[in-house]
Amino acid sequence: MHGGLSPQLTSINQLRQITRPIDPFGSGMEIDLLWADPVPGLKGFQPNRRGTSFGFGEDVLAEKCKELNIDLVARAHQVVQDGYEFFGNRKLVTLFSAPHYCGQFDNAAAVLVVGSDLQCYFQILRPSLKIEEMKIVPTKTTDKDENSTKTLLEK
């Protein structure tokens, strides 16, 4: 999801039933999925500092993972320095895929790769090149999956 968890989210099936495309506004589960944020030290759900949706604590994350029978929440809504950042005993990961965001941050970017065995790893893109000089070049890998591709950066 883009943001985070919602107090209204009680089943994975609710996610499947969201009409797409959607232009969410106001309040509700869809807004929370877009704009809710994990907040270290927070207990429960509390109004978000962004002025929309909620902030939530590790207690909410643990409860929702158990309730939804999931191991990990992956989200992308906040710039994080290393491209990814864990929260709540690694039950949530924030991924950010834009290195050197808006030319104002010195952040890396990350892509979460989930293998067929459900093992996860990250591909990290460091902001070593200026954004306008980056070129993404798909190349074949030589690993066990001959059809997979990895992305390299070159000048």
KOLRO-962925 format. One record per residue: residue in three letters; x, y, z of N, C-alpha, C in turn. Coordinates in Angstrom, 2 decimals. Atoms other than C-alpha are relative to their C-alpha. Layout:
+-----+---------+---------+---------+---------+---------+---------+---------+---------+---------+
: res :     n_X :     n_Y :     n_Z :    ca_X :    ca_Y :    ca_Z :     c_X :     c_Y :     c_Z :
+-----+---------+---------+---------+---------+---------+---------+---------+---------+---------+
: Ala :       X :       Y :       Z :       X :       Y :       Z :       X :       Y :       Z :
...
+-----+---------+---------+---------+---------+---------+---------+---------+---------+---------+
//
This chain:
+-----+---------+---------+---------+---------+---------+---------+---------+---------+---------+
: res :     n_X :     n_Y :     n_Z :    ca_X :    ca_Y :    ca_Z :     c_X :     c_Y :     c_Z :
+-----+---------+---------+---------+---------+---------+---------+---------+---------+---------+
: Met :    0.83 :   -1.18 :    0.00 :    0.00 :    0.00 :    0.00 :    0.88 :    1.24 :    0.00 :
: His :   -0.75 :   -1.24 :    0.03 :    1.06 :    3.58 :   -0.29 :    0.23 :    0.55 :    1.39 :
: Gly :   -0.11 :   -0.58 :   -1.34 :    0.36 :    4.74 :    3.26 :    0.15 :   -1.03 :    1.06 :
: Gly :   -0.09 :    0.93 :   -1.12 :   -0.50 :    2.42 :    6.05 :   -1.30 :   -0.67 :    0.32 :
: Leu :    1.15 :    0.78 :   -0.47 :   -3.17 :    0.77 :    8.11 :   -1.19 :    0.90 :    0.34 :
: Ser :    1.24 :   -0.71 :   -0.32 :   -6.75 :    1.76 :    8.80 :   -0.71 :   -0.72 :    1.13 :
: Pro :    0.81 :    0.66 :   -1.02 :   -8.91 :    1.13 :   11.86 :   -1.17 :   -0.76 :   -0.61 :
: Gln :    1.13 :    0.66 :    0.67 :  -11.59 :    0.07 :    9.36 :    0.40 :   -1.28 :   -0.73 :
: Leu :   -0.47 :    1.20 :    0.70 :   -9.42 :   -2.64 :    7.76 :    0.00 :   -1.18 :    0.96 :
: Thr :    0.12 :    1.17 :   -0.87 :  -10.42 :   -5.97 :    9.30 :    0.18 :   -1.31 :   -0.76 :
: Ser :   -0.18 :    1.21 :    0.79 :   -9.97 :   -8.42 :    6.40 :    0.71 :    0.33 :   -1.30 :
: Ile :   -0.68 :   -0.17 :    1.29 :   -7.77 :   -8.84 :    3.35 :   -1.01 :    0.12 :   -1.13 :
: Asn :    1.04 :   -0.04 :    1.03 :  -10.94 :   -9.33 :    1.34 :   -0.49 :    1.44 :   -0.25 :
: Gln :    0.39 :   -1.40 :    0.19 :  -11.77 :   -5.64 :    1.91 :    0.90 :    0.67 :   -1.05 :
: Leu :   -0.92 :   -0.57 :    0.98 :   -8.68 :   -4.78 :   -0.15 :   -0.37 :   -0.44 :   -1.41 :
: Arg :    0.39 :    0.54 :    1.31 :   -9.83 :   -7.00 :   -2.98 :   -1.28 :    0.65 :   -0.53 :
: Gln :    1.30 :   -0.55 :    0.39 :  -13.25 :   -5.32 :   -3.00 :    0.03 :    1.50 :   -0.30 :
: Ile :   -0.08 :   -1.43 :    0.31 :  -11.99 :   -1.75 :   -3.46 :   -0.19 :    0.18 :   -1.50 :
: Thr :    0.24 :   -0.31 :    1.40 :  -13.37 :   -0.41 :   -6.74 :    1.19 :    0.79 :   -0.52 :
: Arg :   -1.15 :   -0.68 :    0.60 :  -10.50 :    0.64 :   -8.99 :   -0.33 :    0.38 :   -1.43 :
: Pro :   -0.75 :   -1.01 :   -0.74 :   -9.64 :    3.15 :  -10.20 :   -0.91 :    0.75 :    0.96 :
: Ile :    0.75 :   -0.73 :   -1.02 :  -10.67 :    5.31 :   -7.27 :    0.64 :    1.36 :    0.21 :
: Asp :   -0.47 :   -1.34 :   -0.33 :  -10.36 :    8.98 :   -6.43 :   -0.45 :    0.29 :    1.43 :
: Pro :    0.46 :   -0.13 :   -1.39 :  -10.55 :    8.85 :   -2.62 :    0.12 :    1.42 :    0.52 :
: Phe :   -0.03 :   -1.32 :   -0.63 :  -11.33 :   11.96 :   -0.62 :   -0.67 :   -0.11 :    1.35 :
: Gly :    0.63 :   -0.02 :   -1.31 :  -12.46 :   12.87 :    2.87 :    0.69 :   -0.92 :    0.98 :
: Ser :   -0.55 :    0.96 :   -0.95 :  -11.95 :   10.03 :    5.31 :   -0.50 :   -1.38 :   -0.35 :
: Gly :    0.40 :    1.38 :    0.25 :  -12.26 :    6.27 :    5.33 :    1.20 :   -0.89 :   -0.26 :
: Met :   -1.06 :    0.98 :    0.16 :  -10.28 :    3.14 :    4.73 :    0.94 :    0.32 :   -1.16 :
: Glu :   -0.83 :   -0.27 :    1.16 :   -9.06 :    4.12 :    1.26 :    0.96 :    1.15 :    0.26 :
: Ile :   -0.88 :   -1.13 :   -0.37 :   -7.68 :    7.44 :    2.57 :    1.11 :   -0.48 :    0.92 :
: Asp :   -1.01 :    0.52 :   -0.93 :   -5.91 :    5.59 :    5.40 :    1.04 :   -0.83 :   -0.73 :
: Leu :   -0.95 :    0.81 :    0.76 :   -4.35 :    3.13 :    2.95 :    0.98 :    0.88 :   -0.78 :
: Leu :   -0.87 :   -0.95 :    0.70 :   -2.94 :    6.16 :    1.13 :    0.88 :    0.82 :    0.93 :
: Trp :   -0.68 :   -1.05 :   -0.76 :   -1.89 :    8.46 :    3.96 :    0.39 :   -0.33 :    1.44 :
: Ala :   -0.35 :    0.32 :   -1.39 :   -1.56 :    6.69 :    7.35 :    1.51 :   -0.26 :    0.11 :
: Asp :   -1.44 :    0.15 :   -0.23 :    1.96 :    6.64 :    8.83 :    0.29 :   -0.74 :    1.29 :
: Pro :   -0.47 :    0.57 :   -1.27 :    3.74 :    4.46 :   11.39 :    0.75 :    1.08 :    0.78 :
: Val :   -0.63 :   -1.02 :   -0.84 :    4.92 :    6.57 :   14.33 :    0.67 :   -0.69 :    1.19 :
: Pro :   -0.69 :    0.61 :   -1.14 :    7.61 :    5.31 :   16.73 :   -0.50 :    0.57 :    1.32 :
: Gly :    0.42 :   -0.42 :   -1.33 :    6.44 :    5.42 :   20.33 :   -1.49 :    0.27 :    0.16 :
: Leu :    1.43 :   -0.26 :   -0.07 :    2.78 :    5.98 :   19.47 :   -0.75 :   -1.26 :    0.41 :
: Lys :    0.90 :    1.11 :   -0.35 :    0.06 :    3.78 :   20.97 :   -1.32 :    0.21 :   -0.73 :
: Gly :    1.30 :   -0.07 :    0.67 :   -3.06 :    3.00 :   18.94 :    0.05 :    0.83 :   -1.26 :
: Phe :    0.16 :   -0.93 :    1.12 :   -4.36 :    5.22 :   16.16 :   -0.20 :    1.39 :    0.57 :
: Gln :    0.20 :   -1.40 :   -0.39 :   -4.10 :    9.00 :   16.56 :    0.01 :    0.85 :   -1.26 :
: Pro :    0.01 :   -0.84 :    1.20 :   -4.75 :   11.87 :   14.13 :    1.41 :    0.24 :   -0.53 :
: Asn :   -1.29 :   -0.14 :    0.66 :   -1.91 :   12.19 :   11.63 :    0.46 :    1.46 :   -0.01 :
: Arg :   -0.57 :   -1.34 :    0.06 :    0.42 :   15.20 :   11.71 :   -0.17 :    0.64 :   -1.37 :
: Arg :    0.18 :   -0.52 :    1.35 :   -0.17 :   15.55 :    7.96 :   -1.37 :    0.66 :   -0.19 :
: Gly :    1.31 :   -0.60 :    0.07 :   -3.74 :   16.60 :    8.67 :   -1.05 :   -0.88 :   -0.66 :
: Thr :    0.95 :    0.95 :    0.56 :   -5.37 :   13.58 :    7.07 :    0.36 :   -1.39 :    0.48 :
: Ser :   -0.18 :    1.38 :   -0.41 :   -5.81 :    9.98 :    8.19 :    0.57 :   -0.09 :    1.42 :
: Phe :   -0.49 :    0.31 :   -1.33 :   -3.93 :    8.54 :   11.18 :    1.48 :   -0.28 :    0.01 :
: Gly :   -1.28 :    0.61 :   -0.32 :   -0.59 :    7.78 :   12.70 :   -0.34 :   -1.23 :    0.80 :
: Phe :    0.27 :    1.22 :   -0.77 :   -0.36 :    4.31 :   14.22 :    1.29 :   -0.52 :    0.60 :
: Gly :   -1.14 :    0.52 :   -0.72 :    1.92 :    2.56 :   16.65 :    0.28 :   -1.47 :   -0.28 :
: Glu :   -0.39 :    1.39 :    0.15 :    3.67 :   -0.79 :   16.83 :   -1.08 :   -0.95 :    0.50 :
: Asp :    1.07 :    0.84 :   -0.53 :    0.77 :   -2.15 :   18.88 :   -1.07 :   -0.24 :   -1.05 :
: Val :    0.99 :    0.13 :    1.07 :   -1.66 :   -1.50 :   16.01 :    0.53 :   -0.92 :   -1.09 :
: Leu :   -0.61 :    0.83 :    1.04 :    0.75 :   -3.06 :   13.52 :   -0.03 :   -1.47 :    0.40 :
: Ala :   -0.01 :    1.40 :   -0.46 :    1.14 :   -6.25 :   15.58 :   -1.41 :   -0.58 :    0.00 :
: Glu :    1.40 :    0.46 :   -0.05 :   -2.63 :   -6.51 :   16.10 :   -0.56 :   -0.23 :   -1.41 :
: Lys :    0.52 :    0.13 :    1.37 :   -3.45 :   -5.94 :   12.40 :    0.67 :   -1.16 :   -0.75 :
: Cys :   -0.66 :    1.13 :    0.65 :   -0.83 :   -8.45 :   11.21 :   -0.62 :   -1.31 :    0.46 :
: Lys :    0.63 :    1.22 :   -0.53 :   -2.37 :  -11.07 :   13.48 :   -1.42 :   -0.13 :   -0.54 :
: Glu :    1.39 :    0.00 :    0.45 :   -5.95 :  -10.12 :   12.54 :   -0.11 :   -0.35 :   -1.49 :
: Leu :    0.04 :    0.21 :    1.44 :   -5.19 :  -10.15 :    8.79 :    0.79 :   -1.23 :   -0.45 :
: Asn :   -0.82 :    1.18 :    0.27 :   -2.90 :  -13.21 :    9.03 :    1.07 :    0.30 :   -1.05 :
: Ile :   -1.08 :   -0.39 :    0.89 :    0.01 :  -11.42 :    7.33 :    1.28 :    0.15 :    0.80 :
: Asp :   -1.31 :   -0.12 :   -0.65 :    3.73 :  -11.24 :    8.09 :    0.62 :    1.37 :   -0.17 :
: Leu :   -0.69 :   -1.24 :    0.33 :    4.67 :   -7.93 :    6.51 :   -0.94 :    0.97 :   -0.69 :
: Val :    0.67 :   -1.09 :    0.70 :    3.15 :   -4.61 :    5.50 :    1.09 :    0.76 :   -0.75 :
: Ala :   -0.93 :   -0.76 :    0.82 :    5.01 :   -2.92 :    2.63 :   -0.70 :    1.28 :   -0.43 :
: Arg :    0.57 :   -1.31 :    0.33 :    4.40 :    0.79 :    2.08 :    1.06 :    0.88 :   -0.63 :
: Ala :   -0.95 :   -0.81 :    0.75 :    6.01 :    3.63 :    0.16 :   -0.13 :    1.50 :    0.23 :
: His :    0.44 :   -1.38 :   -0.10 :    4.74 :    6.93 :    1.47 :    1.01 :    1.02 :    0.53 :
: Gln :   -0.92 :   -0.95 :   -0.61 :    7.78 :    8.48 :    3.18 :    1.42 :   -0.17 :   -0.54 :
: Val :   -1.42 :    0.06 :    0.36 :   11.32 :    9.37 :    2.13 :    0.74 :   -0.63 :    1.17 :
: Val :   -0.85 :    0.60 :   -1.02 :   13.71 :    7.12 :    4.03 :    1.43 :   -0.01 :   -0.53 :
: Gln :   -1.38 :   -0.25 :    0.40 :   17.48 :    7.64 :    3.94 :    0.63 :   -1.13 :   -0.80 :
: Asp :   -0.67 :    1.13 :    0.63 :   18.60 :    4.15 :    2.95 :   -0.84 :   -0.69 :   -1.08 :
: Gly :    0.88 :    0.59 :    1.01 :   15.73 :    3.45 :    0.51 :   -1.03 :   -0.93 :    0.60 :
: Tyr :    0.96 :    0.82 :   -0.73 :   14.02 :    1.16 :    3.01 :    0.25 :    0.18 :    1.50 :
: Glu :   -0.11 :   -0.13 :   -1.46 :   13.31 :    1.26 :    6.73 :   -1.07 :   -0.88 :    0.64 :
: Phe :    0.93 :    0.88 :   -0.71 :   11.73 :   -1.29 :    9.05 :   -0.63 :    0.72 :    1.18 :
: Phe :    0.75 :   -0.52 :   -1.15 :    9.20 :   -0.57 :   11.80 :   -0.68 :   -1.19 :    0.67 :
: Gly :    0.80 :    0.99 :   -0.72 :    7.58 :   -2.69 :   14.49 :    0.51 :   -1.41 :   -0.10 :
: Asn :   -0.60 :    1.34 :    0.04 :    9.95 :   -5.66 :   14.75 :   -0.04 :   -0.62 :   -1.39 :
: Arg :   -0.06 :    0.43 :    1.41 :   10.24 :   -5.88 :   10.95 :   -1.33 :   -0.52 :   -0.54 :
: Lys :    1.33 :    0.36 :    0.52 :    6.49 :   -6.29 :   10.46 :   -0.47 :    1.02 :   -1.03 :
: Leu :    0.33 :   -1.02 :    0.99 :    6.40 :   -3.14 :    8.31 :    1.30 :    0.51 :   -0.59 :
: Val :   -1.15 :   -0.62 :    0.66 :    8.85 :   -1.83 :    5.75 :   -0.51 :    1.15 :   -0.87 :
: Thr :    0.25 :   -1.13 :    0.88 :    8.77 :    1.58 :    4.13 :    1.05 :   -0.05 :   -1.09 :
: Leu :   -0.88 :    0.00 :    1.16 :   10.25 :    1.53 :    0.63 :   -0.14 :    1.34 :   -0.71 :
: Phe :    0.07 :   -1.23 :    0.76 :   11.15 :    4.64 :   -1.30 :    0.83 :   -0.20 :   -1.26 :
: Ser :   -0.64 :    0.39 :    1.26 :   12.02 :    4.22 :   -4.97 :    0.59 :    1.15 :   -0.80 :
: Ala :   -0.55 :   -1.14 :    0.73 :   13.26 :    7.69 :   -5.91 :    1.28 :    0.48 :    0.69 :
: Pro :   -1.23 :   -0.48 :   -0.61 :   16.96 :    8.32 :   -5.17 :    0.13 :    1.50 :   -0.21 :
: His :   -0.25 :   -1.44 :    0.09 :   17.99 :   11.92 :   -4.50 :   -1.32 :    0.74 :   -0.28 :
: Tyr :    1.38 :   -0.45 :    0.22 :   14.29 :   12.81 :   -4.17 :   -0.09 :    1.51 :   -0.21 :
: Cys :    0.23 :   -1.41 :    0.39 :   13.36 :   16.11 :   -5.86 :    1.28 :    0.82 :   -0.05 :
: Gly :   -1.27 :   -0.72 :    0.02 :   17.07 :   16.98 :   -6.00 :    0.33 :    0.64 :    1.33 :
: Gln :   -0.18 :   -0.65 :   -1.30 :   16.79 :   18.01 :   -2.34 :    0.46 :   -0.94 :    1.10 :
: Phe :   -0.35 :    0.98 :   -1.02 :   17.48 :   14.79 :   -0.43 :    1.17 :   -0.84 :   -0.51 :
: Asp :   -1.12 :    0.86 :    0.36 :   20.56 :   12.58 :   -0.37 :   -0.36 :   -1.46 :    0.26 :
: Asn :    0.48 :    1.35 :   -0.31 :   18.45 :    9.43 :    0.01 :    0.31 :   -1.00 :   -1.10 :
: Ala :   -0.08 :    1.11 :    0.95 :   19.00 :    6.08 :   -1.63 :   -1.43 :   -0.42 :   -0.34 :
: Ala :    1.29 :    0.58 :    0.35 :   16.14 :    4.19 :   -3.29 :    0.13 :   -1.51 :    0.14 :
: Ala :   -0.04 :    1.46 :   -0.14 :   15.16 :    0.56 :   -2.85 :   -1.19 :   -0.63 :   -0.71 :
: Val :    1.05 :    0.84 :    0.57 :   13.15 :   -2.14 :   -4.56 :   -0.01 :   -1.27 :    0.84 :
: Leu :    0.15 :    1.24 :   -0.75 :   11.82 :   -5.05 :   -2.52 :   -0.23 :   -1.13 :   -0.98 :
: Val :    0.13 :    1.17 :    0.86 :   12.30 :   -8.36 :   -4.29 :   -0.43 :   -1.16 :    0.89 :
: Val :    0.52 :    1.15 :   -0.75 :   10.25 :  -11.31 :   -3.03 :    0.15 :   -1.23 :   -0.88 :
: Gly :   -0.25 :    1.22 :    0.76 :   11.44 :  -14.71 :   -4.19 :   -1.16 :   -0.97 :    0.09 :
: Ser :    1.07 :    1.01 :    0.00 :    9.25 :  -17.72 :   -4.92 :   -0.08 :   -0.73 :    1.34 :
: Asp :    0.00 :    0.61 :   -1.33 :   10.27 :  -19.04 :   -1.48 :   -0.41 :    1.01 :    1.08 :
: Leu :    0.44 :   -1.10 :   -0.85 :    8.96 :  -15.75 :    0.02 :    1.14 :    0.66 :    0.78 :
: Gln :   -1.13 :   -0.71 :   -0.58 :   12.48 :  -14.68 :    1.02 :    0.07 :    1.37 :   -0.67 :
: Cys :   -0.02 :   -1.37 :    0.51 :   12.87 :  -10.92 :    0.64 :    1.43 :    0.55 :    0.02 :
: Tyr :   -1.24 :   -0.77 :   -0.03 :   15.85 :   -8.79 :   -0.30 :   -0.25 :    1.31 :   -0.72 :
: Phe :    0.15 :   -1.33 :    0.56 :   16.40 :   -5.23 :   -1.44 :    1.06 :    0.24 :   -1.06 :
: Gln :   -0.94 :   -0.55 :    0.95 :   18.01 :   -3.79 :   -4.52 :    0.08 :    1.49 :    0.31 :
: Ile :   -0.21 :   -1.38 :   -0.44 :   19.50 :   -0.42 :   -3.54 :    0.57 :    0.81 :   -1.15 :
: Leu :   -0.52 :   -0.95 :    0.98 :   20.05 :    2.52 :   -5.89 :    0.52 :    1.20 :    0.78 :
: Arg :   -0.61 :   -1.12 :   -0.72 :   22.46 :    5.08 :   -4.44 :   -0.05 :    1.26 :   -0.86 :
: Pro :    0.10 :   -1.25 :    0.77 :   22.21 :    8.75 :   -5.45 :    1.36 :    0.52 :   -0.45 :
: Ser :   -1.34 :   -0.39 :    0.39 :   25.74 :    8.78 :   -6.85 :    0.05 :    0.79 :   -1.30 :
: Leu :    0.06 :   -0.74 :    1.26 :   24.68 :   10.21 :  -10.22 :   -1.10 :    1.04 :    0.08 :
: Lys :    1.09 :   -0.97 :    0.07 :   22.65 :   13.29 :  -10.93 :   -1.19 :   -0.66 :   -0.68 :
: Ile :    1.22 :    0.63 :    0.53 :   19.05 :   12.36 :  -11.72 :   -0.05 :    0.06 :   -1.52 :
: Glu :    0.12 :   -0.12 :    1.44 :   19.22 :   13.67 :  -15.27 :    1.03 :   -0.86 :   -0.75 :
: Glu :   -1.00 :    0.85 :    0.64 :   22.27 :   11.44 :  -15.95 :   -0.32 :   -1.49 :    0.15 :
: Met :    0.30 :    1.40 :   -0.22 :   20.63 :    8.21 :  -14.81 :   -0.72 :   -0.60 :   -1.20 :
: Lys :    0.63 :    0.74 :    1.08 :   19.70 :    5.70 :  -17.43 :   -0.22 :   -1.42 :    0.51 :
: Ile :    0.30 :    1.34 :   -0.48 :   17.99 :    2.43 :  -16.54 :    0.15 :   -0.97 :   -1.15 :
: Val :   -0.29 :    0.97 :    1.04 :   19.27 :   -0.50 :  -18.54 :   -0.36 :   -1.38 :    0.49 :
: Pro :    0.31 :    1.38 :   -0.42 :   17.53 :   -3.89 :  -18.17 :    1.03 :   -0.96 :   -0.59 :
: Thr :   -0.94 :    1.02 :    0.46 :   19.93 :   -6.81 :  -18.41 :   -0.46 :   -1.36 :    0.48 :
: Lys :    0.33 :    1.37 :   -0.42 :   19.49 :  -10.58 :  -18.25 :    0.88 :   -0.36 :    1.18 :
: Thr :   -0.79 :    0.51 :   -1.12 :   20.60 :  -12.22 :  -15.03 :    0.45 :   -1.41 :   -0.32 :
: Thr :   -0.49 :    1.35 :    0.21 :   22.49 :  -15.44 :  -14.79 :   -0.40 :   -0.90 :    1.16 :
: Asp :    0.43 :    0.83 :   -1.13 :   20.70 :  -16.74 :  -11.70 :   -0.92 :   -1.12 :   -0.49 :
: Lys :    0.78 :    1.19 :    0.34 :   18.42 :  -19.77 :  -11.60 :   -1.24 :    0.31 :   -0.83 :
: Asp :    1.18 :   -0.36 :    0.80 :   15.50 :  -17.87 :  -13.18 :    0.48 :    0.77 :   -1.23 :
: Glu :   -0.53 :   -0.60 :    1.22 :   16.64 :  -17.18 :  -16.74 :   -0.86 :    1.12 :   -0.56 :
: Asn :    0.89 :   -1.03 :    0.53 :   13.61 :  -14.97 :  -17.44 :   -0.05 :    1.25 :    0.87 :
: Ser :    0.06 :   -1.17 :   -0.87 :   14.18 :  -12.56 :  -14.56 :    0.95 :    1.08 :   -0.52 :
: Thr :   -0.88 :   -1.10 :    0.39 :   15.74 :   -9.16 :  -15.07 :    0.36 :    0.79 :    1.24 :
: Lys :   -0.43 :   -0.92 :   -1.04 :   17.66 :   -6.83 :  -12.82 :    0.30 :    1.32 :   -0.68 :
: Thr :   -0.22 :   -1.31 :    0.57 :   18.15 :   -3.14 :  -13.34 :    1.36 :    0.54 :    0.46 :
: Leu :   -1.28 :   -0.60 :   -0.29 :   21.58 :   -1.52 :  -13.50 :   -0.05 :    1.45 :   -0.40 :
: Leu :   -0.12 :   -1.38 :    0.39 :   22.49 :    2.12 :  -13.65 :    1.32 :    0.21 :   -0.72 :
: Glu :   -1.25 :   -0.34 :    0.66 :   25.02 :    3.43 :  -16.09 :   -0.11 :    1.42 :   -0.52 :
: Lys :    0.00 :   -1.37 :    0.53 :   26.07 :    6.84 :  -17.35 :   -0.37 :   -0.01 :   -1.45 :
+-----+---------+---------+---------+---------+---------+---------+---------+---------+---------+
//
